[in-house]
Amino acid sequence: MPAQNVESQISVPVFRMLGSDPVRQYDNGLGTKKQKVVSLEPVYPESGGDADWINWYFGQLVEGECMEYAYVQAGQENSFTWNRMSKGYELQMPLIAKLRDEKKIKVETLAESGQWFRENYKTTPATSVTVTEDLKESNKKTVWFNSRYYRFNLLWQDNALRFRDIHVFDETLASDYLNEKATSSKCDYYALPIVDGFNWSTADDVAGLRFKAVINGREKCIEGGTPVVDDSNEGQLYISWPLVNIKGTMEFQVDANRVEIRLTGNNQVDWFLDLTTDPDAGLPFKKISSDRIDCNFKGMDYSVFLDGGTVSVPDKDVVFRIIPEEKSIGLSFSERKVND
């Protein structure tokens, strides 16, 4: 959980380890309580032990838009022993050396990375992980965005788009283990969910905040082509998604505080975002107003505020619907207001 303020953060940078697959890791084990691993760890034969996956992963790491920096931790955790890790390790190390020699990556210890981070950032910067070309025949594409206030994940699949994940960060949310010791081998750590595509799904009923429109009198998923991602403006991420079943382009302007989504082009189509989930998922939503969504999770109140568009509950099958105002939706995640 990143802190929002210098006064509340610890003075040690914390890096996520393992090199998770940004497309497949999240959904692996969907409909169960356990998320399986798809990572750079060399013991996994379909990812870190597979030559095609390794080359794809490092290609996306080097070429993908990342805003401030991209990183991955190479090596193997736990005592798997050499027989299990040797194939993947011997595939990865020559590629890493090649990319290093080509000046495409820098190889350093975690301690050196931590020192570099502390010298360059006072608080957690906004970063992104981008995949616009997937493995083999897959047409999936994804963008992860993280700041000290929130994270989101967009997933393109079969030409359609959904927010697979949105979580708000709050430095005052206490870990279950802050005051009580852990008593099992399973530990759970949480942020504050707005969209939780893993925990709110079953194998057959996949949760998500989907992009839809009324086309020929029927509600349908919006379809489009390959998104273009641009991080050339410091602190901002711009995503442009050309559409195919309606005229226009869906544009995303993202920064550390908010997301603005706008449909451009000369069209009159009614479009919106619909959140659907497993009907039995324990959802955090307590009050849905026209300009905000109030939530409570693990005893903490939090909200998402709209500075463009309105929220409604159209029917029992939709948790909530966000409708644009003048073709635009704005979601703010950095406001901290006490619920009414």
Helices and strands as residue ranges (DSSP letters): G 6-8, H 51-63, H 82-101, H 110-120, E 127-131, E 141-146, E 150-157, E 160-168, E 192-196, E 208-215, E 218-221, E 228-230, E 237-242, E 249-254, E 258-264, E 271-276, E 285-289, E 292-297, E 300-308, E 310-312, E 320-323, E 328-332
